Amino acid sequence: MADLNRQVILTSRPAGVAQAENFAIRHAPVQQSAPGQILVRNHYLSIEPAMRGWIADTGNYAAPVAIGSVMRSLASGEVVASAHPDYAVGEHVSGWFGWQDYACVAADQVVQRTSAAEMRASLGILGINGMTAYLALTLVGQPRAGDIIAVSTAAGAVGSAVGQIARILGCRTIGLAGGPDKARRCVEDYGYDHAIDYRTDDIGAAIARHAPDGVDIYFDNVAGAISDAVVPHLAQRGRVVVCGTASIDRWAPWPTGPRVERHLLVKRARMEGFVIFDHVDRYAEATAQLQAWIAQGRLTWREDILDGIEACPDALAGLYRGENDGKRLIRLV
C-alpha cells in the first residue's frame, strides 16, 4: 500500500459547469482506519452529470462540496484494511469514496458490495444510473404495455437504460440525443424505435410524426428548450419524469421558458421530480432486477474510460461537451 494518497479537491466554485481550473490534485498521507471504518483502494471513479449541482452554491438537493475538500464521487475498489466486523480485506465495494486513491470511510458510505468483475458496472448499469432508470421509470412513469415514451439524453448512462427497460415492459420508445452518432446508437445499440437528433431535427415535428396521438411518458434528463418542445405533445394522462436538468448550466438568474401549466391541466398530465437518494430502501430490489435482465441478455451498456487521476479535473466538463461514449469512468493506474 502506498504512503501517499492522491486526492482531487475543489479549489473554487464554478460559474456554470466546472472546468479543470476549479480542481487541483494534492498529496496527503493515507489515513488509517479507526474502529468501525474500512480503507478502500479505489480502482474506478465515477463521473456524474449531477456533480455540477453538487458543487453549486445554491439550489440543490445535497449540501455543496466544500472548497478545499475531496470531490464527492461514487467509486469502486477493494477493501485493503478493515476495522469493521462486516467487511473483510479483499472484498470489493462501491460507495461514496470520492476522487482519490484511498478512502477511509464508515460503513454507511458503502452503497453495495460488488465483485472484481462488476466494479465498473456497479458505478453504471448496476449503480445509481441503472437504479435511477428502473426506479424513476416504474415508480413515477408507471409504464403500461403500449405506452409511447420519449427519453432525452437517450444515449447516456441513464437514458440508454430507460429506453431498454421501457422496451422490456412493452413500450414504444423515442430517443432524443445530440448528434447523428448518438442518435444512431439509440436505435442500433439500445433498441429505440425512433431517434431524434435534437441538434438538427425539428423536435416538435419529429415527435408528432412518431407519436401522432401523443407521448404517454416523457423521461426528462435535460429540461430547457428540448423539454419545451416535447411537453406540448403529451398524451391525455401523460406523465413527465423530471430526472435531470443538464441543459441548465447555472441557477442565477433562474431559467425561464414556456409555461407548462395549461398542458398539464387540459391533458390531466402529471410532472414529478425524481432523486435516487430518496429510494435507498429499494436499491437491492432494483439491482436484482437489473442483474436478471443482464443475465437474460436484455440490457446492454457502454463505458467511456479515462485513465489516471490526472483525467479527473476536466472529466466533468468533457461530459457536458458531449465527449463521452457511454458511462464515463476514471480508471486509476
N, C-alpha and C positions, 0 to 999 in steps of 0.2 A: 504494500500500500504506500502511496506517495505521501510525503510530509506536507506538501502544499496543495491547496485547493484553489483551482481557477474558478472565479465567480464573475458573472456578468451582472453589473449593478446599473441601476437607473441613476443617471447623473443630472438630468434636467427634465422638466415637464414639457412634453412636446405640444406644439400648436397643430392639432390635426394628427395625422398618422406619424408614429415615432420613426425617426431616422437613426442612422448609425451613430450620429454625433450625440444622441441622447443617452448613449450607453458607454460603459468602459469595462475593461477586463482587469480585475485585480487578483492578487495572490494573497491568500490567507492560510493560516495553519488549518490542517484537517481537525475538526472538532471531534472529541472523543465522546462516545455515547454514555449518557448518565442513566441511572436506573429508570426503566420504562421507555427508553429510547432505542432506536436502531440506527446504524450507519449504513447508508446505501451508496454504492458506487454506481453513478448514473452511466448508462450506456446510450440512451436516446433521450433527447429533449424535444418537447412538443412546441409547435408554433400555432397559435390560435388567432383567428380574426378578432376574437373578443379581447385579446390583450390590449388592443387600442383603448378599450374602455377601462381596463384595469389600471392603466397609468394616467388616465384623465383625472383632472382635479374636481370635476363636477359630474353629477347626473348619472351615476352608475349604481349597479346592484351590489357591489362589493367595495370595501374600503380600498382606496387607491394605494398602489405600491409606493412606499415612502422613498423619497430621494435618498440615495446612498445605500439602499438595501438591494439584496439579490432580486433579480427579476422573477416575479411569480410565474410558475410554469408547472405543468404536468411533466413528469419524466418517468422513465422506467429503468430499472437496473437490478443489481444483485446486492443482497444483504452481506456486508463484509465484517460487521461486528454487531452483536446484539446484547442488550441488557433488558430485553423484554421476553417473558416466557413463551409468548405465542409466535415468535419469529426466530428462525434458526439461520445461522450463517450458511450461505449458499442458496437460500430461497431467492426467487425473483418476484419483484413487486413493482407496482406503478402507483404514483401518487403525487402529492404537491411537494416536489423536491427542489424546484427552482432551477434556474440556468446556472449550473455549477457541476463540477466533477463529483463532489461528495456532498451528501445531505445527511445531517444528523437530525432526526425527526422523532416526534412522538407517534405512537401507533395510529392516532386519529388522522394523521396526514397521509396514511396509506389508503388509496382508493380500492385497490384489489390486488390479490395475489395473481401472478401470471406464471409463465414459463419462459425459458430461454427462447423457444421458438416463437412465442407470441408477444415478446416485449414490444415490437413495433406496433402490432395490431392493437395492443392494449392502450395505445395512445390515439388510435383512429377508429377503425370499424368496431372494435371491441371496447373502446373507451368512450369518452363523452361525446365524440362525434356520432358514432353509431347509436349510442343510447339516446342522444338528442333526437336523431332521425326517427327512431322507433317510438319513443315515448311522446314526443310532440305530435307526431302524425296520428298515433292511435288515441291519445288522451284528449287532444284539442281538435284535431282534424276529424276524428271519428269517421274514417272512410268506410264506404259501403261498396260492394261489388258494383261495377258500372259507373262509379263516380269518375269525373274528369278532374285531375289535379294538375295545377301548374306550379312549377318549382323554380325559384330564382337561384342563381349560382348553382345551377343544376349539375355541373361537373365537379363541384367542390367536394370536400370530405363529408359534409352533412348532406348536401343536395343530391349527390350521386347515390347515397344510401336511401334517401327518401324516395327517389324515383323507383329504385328496385323493390323496396318494401311495398310501395303502392301497387306495383305490378303483381307482386306475390299475393296481395289482398284483393286482386281483381279489378283494379282501377285502370283507367286510361291516363296516359301521362304526357305532359308537355313540359319540356325543359327550356329554361332561358339561361343562356350562357354567353360569355364575351369572346367573340372571335370564331372564325369558321372551324378551327381545330377542336375547340372545346364543344362547339355545337355538334360536330361530327361524332365526338366521343360519347355525347349524351345518347345518341341512337345506337352506335356500333358497340360501345363498351357497357353501357348501363341500361340498355333496353328501352329507352324512352320511345314512345310512339311518334313524337314530333319534337323538333328542336327549333328554337328561335334564337338568332344571333342578335342580342339587344344592341350591339354596336352599329349594325347596318339595317336591320329589318324594322319595319313599322310594327311595333309590338301589338298595338291595339288591333290592327287589321289581321295580323297573324293569329292572334287569339280568337278573333271572330271566325276566322276560317277553320281553325282546328276544333273550336268548341262553339258551334253556332247557337247552342242552347244555354251557353254559359259555363263557367268554371265552378265546380262544386267545392273545391278546396284550393286555396292559394297558400302555398308554403313560402313565406316571405323571409328571405335572408338578407335583403338589401335595403328596403324602404326606398324613399326618394322617387325619382322620375319613373323608374321601372314599375314600381308598385302603383304609382298614379295611373299608369297605362293599363294595368291588369284589373284593378278593383272595379272599374265600370262594367266589366264583363263577368261579374259574379252571377251565378245562377240563383234562383229562389232558394232560400235557406242555405246559402253558401257560407263557408267557414274560412276565415283568414287566420293562419297560424303565424304570429309575429315572432320570429326566431332570431333575427339579426337585423342590423341597420348599417350594413357595410358601406353603403353609398354616402353616408353622412360622416364627414371626416372631422367635424368639430361641433361642439354643443352651444357655442356662443358666437353669433346670435342663434337662438333656437330656430331650427329649419321650419319653413312654411311650404305649403303646397296646396293642391286641390283638396277640397273638403270631402270626406267620405260619408258623412252622416246620412245624406239623402239616399245613397246606395244601400247602406245598411238598413235603413228604415223601410224603404219601399220593397226591398228584396228579403226582408226579415233575416238578414245575414248577421253573422257574429264574427267579431275580431277579438283575438285573445293573445296576450303575450305568453311566452314560454321561456323559463330559465331552468336549465337542467339541475342546478343545485337545490331546487325545491323538491326534488324527487329522489333523494339519496336512498330512500327505502325501497325503490324499485330498480336499482342498479342491477342486482343479481338476476331479477326476472328478465330484464332487457338483454343482459349479456347472454343468458342461457338461450333465449330465442334467437339471437343473432348467431351464436355458435351453431345452433341446429341448422339454420339456413345456410351457413357457410359449409357445413358438413354435407349438405344436400346439393352443393354446387349452385345455389340460387343467389348468392351475393358475391360480388367481386369489388375490388377496390384498387386504387393506385397510390403509390407513395413517391414523394419528391424528397430525396435525402441529400442534405448538405453535410459535408464532413468538417469536423473540428469546431471547437467552441468559438474560434475566431469568426465563424459564419453567423453567430447569433445577432450581433448588433444590427445588421442590415436585413435579417431574415424576415422580420415583420413587414418592413417597408416593401420588400420584394414580393411578399404575399399580396399586398394591396396594389402592386404594379401588375399583378396577374402573371408573375413569372413561374409560379408553381404548377406542376403537373401531378395533381393528386394531393394527398395529405402531406404537409411539409413537416419534416423532422430534421433534427440535428443529430448526427452520429458522432459520439465522442471517440477520438482515436488517440 
